[in-house]
Structure formats: structure tokens, C-alpha cells
Amino acid sequence: MADYEPDPFPYGVASFEPTSSGVLIWTRVVETEPLLWEVATDADFDNVVDGGWVGGATGTEASQLVTIDDLQPATDHFYRFSLGANRSPVGRTRTLADDDRPVRLGLACCGDYSAGHFAAYRALARADVDLVVHLGDYVYAEVEGDLRAVDPAHEARTGEEYRARYAQVRRDPDLQALHQRHPMMTVIDDHDLADNAHRDGAKTHEPETEGPWEDRRDTAVAERLEWLPIRADGPAGRTGVAEWRSVRLGSLGELVLLDTRLAGRDPQADQGGPDLHDPARTILGPTQMRWARERVLDTTGPWSILVSSVVVNPMEIGLPGRFRINKPFPAGYLIEDGIALNSDGWDGYPADRDRLTEALRERGSGGVLLSGDVHSGWAFEGPSDGDGPVAVEFTCPAVTSEPMGEMIPVVGKAVEKLMAAEHGVAWVDLFARGHLLVDVGPTSVTATWYFSDSEDPAAEARRGASWTTHLDQPGRLEATDVDPEHDSGTGSGAEGVGDGGPPPETLRQRDRTTPLPAPPRPPGVIAAEVRHRRRKRLVATAAITAVILSLRGPRRIR
């Protein structure tokens, strides 16, 4: 058997869609001969529990996906592929629990390769989590940043161009480390397709010159599934390219992954869709909404944890009189009558939000929402009805994409204060990038934000805020003072546990195999990063000066 040069596994390995008894394992190679795959309970592969062959000898590059079943619950497993005499990196994955032991989720979203380095992915790779949930915008069809060159250098529209996007991010060592260390489940968002995508089109798609939207959408989704697979046996009623599904978190409840892009989203109200308050207006589509209601009303576990790529809670901002135009706000915001409205989130689909709120009220307790998209961190008490909040929502910041606060120069801090004062907002940070950890226990759920500098390729994460909701106080949050990354020991004496920490069941009280080391970083480019940050400061200073001068109005020359 021949050796292959260069590395036959340029994209590393990954695992997806874990359950209590199985998982999908993945790699991508040029098929020169079938690949041997192996799964073991130890990193040295002394105890191989499954194995076989996959792929062929087509001579073309292709993704290889293997469905593994009959594994033990809540157990670390190790896997690898062999192509001839060459072996892939060893991946670690983990099955979910089938009992009430705590579950830790790691959340990430909005990883624009052009906008920065994947420091948040590297930090999340090093964290002790059971499952990573990616909330969307894994790739960006558009080119929005200028820190790293992207392939191609223009907006992706064809299958080959979307493939190049995925290939580029999957060659990044920090994202490879994340996939090598943890299993992942994903939901899709607009930039994975095109900006502000919906059922019938997208803001940046021009059918007259680029062809039918359905062709582009289906091509983008097909390519995505080559790199981010999901299980084919979805819920009854799921058809076409839709990706909604759920998975049990043992006896703690269910993780419900909603599809807010492909399943039936009407166009945004400012893009020719139905009237904003039309009761038929939908972000999920009727079939998915009925399914989501059924999942919410399943009370066989204490928690119903719903994943939405976009924010569910109201993000309407009453602005001072002079801010009556769209200019200071990022794309996706509609400003009417002095109110800034996130038309791309559930704010733009109030009838569907009312339907989801009604289901959460009927459930009674245990409703938790996880979201991303808005490039900022949030803790909400809501959504609410006339009797108060029915759930809480934790929103994950972006990995690299421009933070919301930087999208609104000069008024960013003022808007942050306005948002923090809104009813239902417990905490908000509009300026930091990073990731989110969510600890799920029998009686409480705790979210902890971590922030990292995506412009520094060697940046380390720092802990931000931490908020907890208790099962007996539905829709309510309390600030907590505990760092999950320092609470991973066994027993109640784990280092870092303070008087203000969450209940014991939210802490990591089990032994875990030491995670595999992350791949080494490539040679530093610190000088280039310093020059880039200096240019950004100069541009920002110029923009702020221009806005201040415009607010002052004309000056009389004496």
C-alpha cells in the first residue's frame, strides 16, 4: 500500500449528531482506495468496539460518513480512519447520557473567516463539554471582513464556490481542533446561504442574473451536508431541505433544534413579505410549528431547550428623536416611528412568537431558548405574555463577525444602555466576541459567556457573565458567580465553587478522559495584526469624527 503526499487528511476528522447510543463520524479525502475506520473506548485503540470500511477508489475528493450504533451512553469514544499506511488524527467523541446526569453544551455562531481568527473555537475545543451546538453562519457566502483572504474573493453562489468556503474553514487548525475534540450538532442561518435568506429568496440574490433562488439554495444546502451532516431519519413531516430535529438529553429533557431559514420562513417585512402583524406570517412554517409545539408540551423531562439561529425575544429599541433613520444600525434592522426592530429575528414574525409563547406558557416550566445571529451576548427573561415571562433565553456572541456595538459607531454604548434598560433584558454585551457554555442539571440551567479577541491569533478566552434559571422559577434569571471551566473536578469540593455558584448538579461531577491536544498554531502573524488593528482604529476615528460633526450641524464662519 502506498504512502500519500501531502497529508491525505487535510480536513481532519469530526463527529456529529450524537445520541445516547450512537454518533456519526466523518472525514474527507481523495478516494484512492477504501478507508478503514475504527472506534475504541481508549485513545490507544487497545479496546476497539467497532470498525469497517468506507469509500472506494474514485480518485476524487469526497466526504466519508459512518453511522455508529450500539455504543454505551455518556461515554467517551475515540475514532480514526486509515488510508493505506496513513492514519488520520485520532478524534474524540461522546455519547449523550440516558439518565439525569448533568449535560454541558458549548455554543458558537457567526464564524466569518475573513473577519478574524478562530480563537473562540480554540477555547471551546479546550473546554470540557458533552456537545457543541453551532447556531449558524458556519461559513459566510459574502466577504464581509478584511483580516484574512477568503476563497473565492467574491460572494459564493455556485456549488464549487460554497465548497471552497467549507474547505477553507475546515483547514483552519482551531476549527479542526474543535471538531476533533467534541461532537457537534448544527442549525443553519442566512449567511450559510445568502444574507437575510428566506423561503423565496435573499436580500443579495438577483434571480435575473444569478438564476432561480431555489437552485442556489438547494446547491448550498447540499454542499453544507457534505461537511456538516445530519441524520436522514428526521421527524415526521420534515421534507425537502428542512433541518429541524431533536435529541434527548437523558431524563433531563430534550434539545429541540428549530430551522428558521429553510422550512417555511416568509420574506422579511422590509423585503416584500406579508404585513408585519399578519397572523399568517411565519418564520417556521405551519408543519414545523405544530411539531415544535408538540416537543415543547412533552413534559417527560424537566427541560425543553429550544435552539433558534435567530433571537426569539423582543429586541425593539425606542430611540431618541434624532435617530429616526436606518444608517446607524446594522443590516436586518428596520426603524419605524422611532423604534429599531430586528426584522430578521422573531421580532419580524410576531404571530409565530405568540404561538411559541403560548406553548411555553401551557408547558408551565423548564423552557430555555438558545440563540445567536446578532453578534452580541444576551440574557433574557422572556418571551412574555400578559402573565409575565414563560422562558429564558441565552444568546451567544459571534466567533469573529463584527460585534453589534461596532456596527453602530458613536451610539453603540448608548444603544447598549437602552437595550439593557428594556423590560426582560437581564444582561447584554454588544462589543465582545466569544462562545457560550450552558450547564443543564435536573433543577437548574446555567449559562456562562467567554470572550476572546479574534484579531489576535494567539488570544486566550476570558470569563464574562454567568446567569442561572431554576426550574421552580420559570422565566426568571439570577446572576451567578461560578466558572464552569474551573468546576470540572469530581465531588462538591471542586475548585472554583463559591457561595454564589449554581447547585451541585450543574457542576462537572464525573471523571473524564483528558482531551486530545489541539494541533499546533501556524507561525504567528502578529505584526500584520497590529497593522490591521491600527488601520481599523484610524478608520473608526475618522467615522466618529464625521458623525460628531454631522450632529453638530452647519457652523457659521466668522
Beta strands, then each sheet from edge to edge (+ up, - down):
strand 1: 13-16
strand 2: 23-30
strand 3: 35-40
strand 4: 48-54
strand 5: 61-68
strand 6: 76-83
strand 7: 86-87
strand 8: 91-94
strand 9: 103-108
strand 10: 131-134
strand 11: 184-186
strand 12: 245-248
strand 13: 253-257
strand 14: 303-307
strand 15: 317-318
strand 16: 333-336
strand 17: 339-342
strand 18: 367-371
strand 19: 377-381
strand 20: 384-385
strand 21: 388-389
strand 22: 392-395
strand 23: 425-429
strand 24: 434-440
strand 25: 444-451
strand 26: 462-470
strand 27: 478-479
sheet 1: 1+ 2- 5+
sheet 2: 4+ 3- 6+ 7-
sheet 3: 4+ 3- 6+ 8-
sheet 4: 11+ 10+ 9+ 24- 25+ 26- 27+
sheet 5: 12+ 13- 14- 18- 22- 19+ 23-
sheet 6: 15+ 17- 16+
sheet 7: 20+ 21-
end
